[in-house]
Amino acid sequence: MLHVGLTGGIGAGKSSVSAAMRDLGAHILDADQLARELLVPGSEALEAVAEAFGPGLLTASGELDRQELARRVFADEAARARLDAILHPRINALEARRAAALAERFPSAVVVYDAALLLESGAEAGMDRVVVVDVAPAVQWQRTLARGERSAEQIQAIMDAQWPRARRLQKADDIIDNNGPWSATGAQVAQLMERYRALARTGPAQP
């Protein structure tokens, strides 16, 4: 198995690259989906979050009020750090267990951990390769604003919470340049996946 960490700043196109890698045979483990699994009603993780932030975070049915949680941690660095300390170790541990299970079933699999905060959470330590989807900050802004889902203030807060571009690129083993058209990006993904499939068969120590 080749264990790959996939990350990129907001608006970089990480989700599109992840989908393309899936289409090319990769097994995708998505950090957001793992977080949702961990935070089901009655779970230990949800109880830890409620204890840290107060019972007002839970709905009448015992579910997490995600909007309220986002409101409390938005632009509050200390609160965000408290939440990350609760969730990141649990998410990364669950991902590691899922990856190990896939390795047992598919010894030559390419397993991709799709995580916006892969580097910030320290999860890259468990990866064979780290691939960063890269775009210029101006492109991040343009693409994220075009979605119409977040205000400029929210986008800036998310960018501030993520590592700066230069630091992210320093951690990359491989870089997908998504500044141009998708045809160019897709060609890079296909080439990278061909190499990853070969590494999964021969072992990550190979060049």
N, C-alpha and C positions, 0 to 999 in steps of 0.2 A: 504494500500500500504506500501511496504517496500522500502525505497529509499537508494540504496547502491552506494557508491563511490568505483570505481575500479581503482587502479593505480599500478605503478611499474616502475623501472628504465628502460632505454633503454636496449633492449635485454633480458628482464626478461621473456617475453612470455605473456604479458598482453593481446595482441590481440587474442592469441589462447585461453586464459581463457575466454575472453569476448565472443568469438564464441561458446565455450562450454556452457557457461551460457545461451546464446540465444537458443541453441539447447534444453536446459532443461527448457525452458519456460520463461526466463527473457526478459523483454523489454529493449533493449539497446539504450542509447542515447550517441552517439559518439562525443567527443569534437571536433575532427578534422572535422567531417562532419558539425557540427554546425558552425564552423568557416568559412567553405566554403560557407555556406548559408548566413552568415552575410556579406561576402566580395564580393557579386555579384556587377556587374557594377551599379553605381548610388546609391549604398546603403550609409547610414549614416556612417556605420563603415568604409567602404572603403575611404570615403571622409576624415574621421578623420585620417586614416593612411597616406593618400596622403599629407594631410596638415602637418603632423608631419615629414614625411620623404622626401617630395618633389614630384612633378608631374612625375619625371622620373620613378616612380614605376608603372605607368599605361601604358598599351599597347595602340596602336592606336585605338583599339576597346573599350578602357575604362576598360579593365580587369586588375587585379592585376598581375604584373610580379613577381611571387613567387621566382624565382631564384634570381632576383635582390634584393628582400627584404631579402632573406636568406643571400646573400652576405653582405648586409649592417649591419645585426645584428650578423653575425657570429663573434665570439670572441670579440664582442663589448658589454660589460656588460651594459653600459649606454643606448645604442640603444635598446638592448633587453628589458631592464626594461621599456623603453618608449613604446615599442610595447605591452608588457604585460599589461601595465596600460590602454591601449586603448582596447585591446581585451578581457582580462580575465573577467572583469565585464559584458561585453555584452554577452559573451558566457555562463557564469554561469547563467545570468538572463534568457536567452533563454532556457537553460536546465531546469531551475526551472518551467518555463511556460509549457514546454512540459511534464514534470513529473506530474504537477498538472492536465493537460488534461488527461493523462493516468490514473491517480488516479480516476478521475470522471467516466471514461469508464470502468475501471477494478479495483474496490476497493481493491481486494486482490492481485494485481499485485506485482511482484518484478521488480522494475525499477532500472537499473544499469547505472550509469554515468561513462562511460569509458573515463578516462582523464589522460594523462601522467603527467600533472601538476596539478592534483587535489589538492594536499596539498600546492604547491607553490602558487596557485591562491586563496587559502582560501575557496575553494568550499566545503571542508569537513564539514564546519559548518552547511551546509544544509542537511547533510546525516544522516540517522539513523544508518548506519554501514559503516565502511571503511575497505575494503579488499585490502591488498597489495600482489602482486605477487612478490616473493622474490627469488633471485639467488645471488650467490657470485659474487663480481666484476669481477673476472677472467672469470667467465662463461658469464657475460655480454659482455666482450671484445670478447671472442671466438665466441659467437653466432652472434654478430653484424658484426664482420669482415667477418665471413663466408657468410653473405648475399652479400657481395661485392658491397654494395650501398654507403658506406661512407669510407673516409680515417680515419686513426688512429687519425689524428688531429681533424677531425670533431666529431668523437666518443667522444674524450676527452672533447671537448667543450660542447657537449650535457650533458655528465655526470657531468661536472662542473656546468651546469645550473640547474641541478636537485638536490634535497636534497640528502645528503649522506644516505647510507643504514641504519645506526643506527637511524638517525632522522626519516626516513620514517617509520621504524618498530615501533617506539615509538607511532606513531599516529594510528597504525593499531588496529582495533577491531578483525580482522581475518587475517590470513596469509596463502597464498598458496605457499608451497615450490615447486619450479619448477627446482630445481637443478638436479633432477633425470630424469628418463624416463617419457614420456608423460602418460604412463599407470598409474603411481603413481600420477601424477598431476591430471589426469582426475578423478581418484577416490576421490581425495580431493574436486574437484569442485562439483562432484555429491553429496557428503555428505553435503557440505556447502549449496548447492541449496535446498536440502531437508529441512535443518533448516531454510533457508530464506523463503521458501514457507510457512512454519508453522508460522513464525513470521509475514509474510504479512497478514495471516488470523487472528492472535490473537492480533497483535500490537507489535511494535518494543520494547516496554518496557519489554516484556517477556524475560527470560534468553535464 
